[in-house]
């Protein structure tokens, strides 16, 4: 996505981490340059958020400058330094944050968790299927020190699920009533889980079913944002999948 200002002057790295200050990580400058940078980031977040919402068929954007400013979330921006006549263009956005969630594992046991969540993920249409999404996602994994199977995904599209399957071998998904999706391995006990998993089923205040209705082992499919869970059909099995970004 191109802008009428020089991206490279403000986002100096190929991938930039933005928090609720609306300033790139490691920013240094006087008050005037700080205000200018914040305005640039404000415009980028708003425009990229709108583009992401349009691509997902959403009425309202998930990401905006105001939403980031009033949260503890993090946005990673991927920049093409040579784009827009070497002024730079923003080609990818990944929004991350922790949320307190009640999650059912594959046995139907409820767990109170605070996992790192993928909240919004968008690669500009002109740069899809070129490895940009994987580059951005890999950077986030390294920066956050997290394994892919430990993430909770907020209402992923079928395209995003295929992306995760292709690049990270995440195939056994466990769908949740809160529209998040996790994968086999999310509930395994590791040192990383001490911060993520807080309580088991008898503390959740939610009845634990004998068999989880959310495991893909029970032939449930998921169709992205603002859609319901539905059982697999023969027709669904023969639909050709698109190439991944």
C-alpha positions in Angstrom: 0.0 0.0 0.0 1.4 3.4 -1.1 1.1 6.6 0.8 1.8 10.2 -0.1 4.7 10.5 2.3 8.0 8.7 2.5 7.6 5.5 4.5 11.3 4.8 4.7 11.9 8.0 6.6 9.8 6.8 9.5 9.8 3.0 9.3 13.5 2.3 8.9 13.4 -1.4 9.2 11.9 -4.0 6.9 9.6 -5.1 9.8 8.7 -2.6 12.4 7.1 -3.3 15.8 4.5 -0.7 16.9 2.9 -0.5 20.4 0.3 1.8 21.9 2.7 4.8 21.7 2.2 4.7 17.9 6.0 4.9 17.6 8.3 2.4 16.0 10.3 0.3 18.5 13.6 2.1 19.2 12.4 5.5 17.9 14.7 8.4 18.7 14.0 12.0 17.8 12.9 15.4 19.1 9.3 16.3 19.9 8.5 17.6 16.4 9.8 14.4 14.7 7.9 12.3 17.2 4.6 14.0 16.4 5.3 13.6 12.7 6.1 9.9 13.1 3.0 9.3 15.2 0.8 10.9 12.5 2.4 8.7 9.9 1.8 5.6 11.9 -1.7 6.7 12.7 -2.5 7.0 8.9 -0.8 3.6 8.1 -2.7 1.7 10.8 -6.1 3.2 9.8 -5.6 2.5 6.1 -4.1 -1.0 6.6 -6.9 -1.8 9.0 -9.6 -0.8 6.5 -7.8 -2.8 3.8 -7.7 -5.9 6.0 -11.4 -5.5 6.9 -12.3 -5.2 3.2 -10.3 -8.3 2.4 -12.1 -10.3 5.1 -15.5 -9.0 4.3 -15.9 -7.2 7.6 -18.2 -4.2 8.3 -15.7 -2.6 10.7 -11.9 -2.8 10.9 -10.2 -4.8 13.6 -7.2 -2.6 13.6 -7.0 1.2 13.9 -4.7 3.7 15.5 -7.3 4.4 18.2 -7.8 0.8 19.0 -4.0 0.2 19.3 -3.5 3.3 21.4 -6.1 2.1 23.9 -4.7 -1.4 24.2 -1.6 -3.5 25.1 -1.6 -5.0 21.6 1.3 -5.0 19.2 1.3 -4.4 15.4 4.0 -5.6 13.1 4.3 -3.8 9.8 6.2 -5.2 6.8 7.7 -2.6 4.5 8.9 -2.9 0.9 11.7 -0.4 1.0 11.9 -0.2 -2.8 8.2 0.3 -3.3 6.5 3.5 -4.4 9.5 4.8 -6.3 11.9 3.9 -3.4 9.8 5.9 -0.9 8.6 2.7 0.6 5.3 1.0 0.8 3.6 -1.0 3.6 2.7 -4.5 2.3 1.9 -6.5 5.5 0.3 -6.1 8.9 0.1 -8.5 11.9 -1.7 -7.6 15.1 -1.0 -9.6 18.3 -2.1 -9.4 21.8 -2.9 -11.5 24.9 -6.5 -12.2 25.9 -8.1 -14.0 28.8 -10.1 -16.9 27.3 -11.9 -20.0 28.3 -10.8 -22.8 26.0 -11.9 -26.4 25.6 -9.2 -29.0 24.9 -9.7 -32.1 22.7 -11.1 -34.0 25.7 -13.7 -31.4 26.4 -12.0 -30.0 29.5 -12.3 -26.2 30.0 -9.2 -24.2 30.7 -8.9 -20.5 31.6 -6.0 -19.2 29.6 -4.2 -16.0 28.6 -2.6 -16.9 25.3 -0.9 -14.8 22.8 -3.5 -14.3 20.1 -3.4 -13.5 16.4 -6.0 -10.7 16.1 -5.5 -9.4 12.5 -3.3 -10.5 9.6 -3.2 -8.9 6.2 -0.8 -8.9 3.2 -1.5 -6.5 0.4 -3.1 -8.3 -2.6 -0.2 -7.3 -4.9 2.3 -9.1 -2.6 0.5 -12.3 -1.8 1.9 -15.7 -2.7 5.4 -14.2 -2.6 6.5 -15.3 0.9 5.7 -12.0 2.5 3.2 -13.4 4.9 5.6 -16.1 6.0 8.4 -13.6 6.5 6.2 -11.4 8.7 4.8 -14.3 10.7 8.2 -15.8 11.3 9.5 -12.5 12.5 6.7 -12.3 15.0 7.3 -15.8 16.3 11.0 -15.1 16.8 10.3 -11.7 18.4 7.6 -13.1 20.8 9.5 -16.3 21.5 6.5 -18.5 20.8 5.8 -21.7 18.9 3.0 -21.6 16.3 0.9 -24.2 18.1 0.8 -22.1 21.2 -1.1 -19.3 19.5 -4.8 -18.7 19.6 -6.2 -17.4 16.3 -9.2 -15.1 16.3 -11.8 -16.2 13.7 -9.3 -17.3 11.0 -10.4 -17.5 7.4 -10.0 -20.7 5.5 -7.2 -19.1 3.6 -5.3 -18.4 6.9 -5.9 -21.9 8.1 -4.3 -23.2 4.9 -1.4 -20.9 5.4 -0.8 -22.3 8.9 -1.1 -25.8 7.6 1.3 -25.3 4.7 4.1 -23.4 6.6 3.8 -24.7 10.1 2.1 -28.1 9.7 -0.8 -27.0 11.9 -3.5 -29.4 10.8 -5.5 -30.6 13.8 -7.5 -27.5 14.9 -9.7 -27.3 17.9 -12.5 -24.8 17.4 -13.9 -22.9 20.3 -17.3 -21.4 21.1 -15.7 -17.9 21.4 -14.7 -18.1 17.7 -11.0 -18.6 18.5 -9.1 -21.6 17.0 -6.2 -23.4 18.6 -4.2 -26.4 17.4 -3.1 -29.8 18.8 -0.2 -29.0 21.2 -1.8 -25.8 22.5 -2.7 -27.5 25.8 0.5 -29.5 26.3 2.2 -28.8 29.5 5.4 -26.9 28.9 7.2 -24.1 30.8 5.7 -21.6 28.3 2.2 -22.8 29.4 2.7 -21.6 33.0 1.8 -18.1 31.9 -0.8 -19.2 29.4 -3.0 -21.7 31.3 -4.4 -20.6 34.6 -7.2 -23.0 35.6 -8.7 -26.3 34.5 -12.3 -27.2 34.0 -13.6 -27.4 37.6 -12.7 -23.7 38.1 -14.1 -22.3 34.8 -17.8 -22.3 35.8 -18.6 -24.0 32.5 -19.9 -27.5 32.1 -17.3 -29.7 30.5 -18.8 -32.0 27.8 -17.8 -35.6 27.7 -16.4 -35.2 24.2 -15.3 -31.9 22.9 -17.5 -30.7 20.0 -14.8 -28.5 18.7 -12.1 -30.9 17.6 -11.6 -31.5 13.9 -11.7 -35.2 14.8 -15.5 -34.7 14.9 -15.6 -33.4 11.3 -16.3 -29.8 12.0 -15.3 -27.2 9.6 -14.8 -23.5 10.0 -15.5 -20.7 7.5 -13.9 -17.6 8.9 -15.3 -14.4 10.5 -19.0 -14.0 11.1 -19.8 -17.6 10.1 -21.1 -20.5 12.0 -19.5 -23.9 12.6 -20.9 -26.6 10.3 -20.3 -30.3 9.7 -18.3 -31.4 6.7 -20.2 -32.1 3.5 -19.2 -34.0 0.4 -19.5 -30.8 -1.6 -17.1 -29.1 0.8 -14.5 -31.8 0.2 -14.4 -31.3 -3.5 -14.0 -27.5 -3.6 -10.6 -26.6 -4.9 -8.4 -24.6 -2.5 -6.6 -21.5 -3.6 -2.9 -20.9 -3.4 -1.6 -19.5 -0.2 0.0 -16.1 0.3 
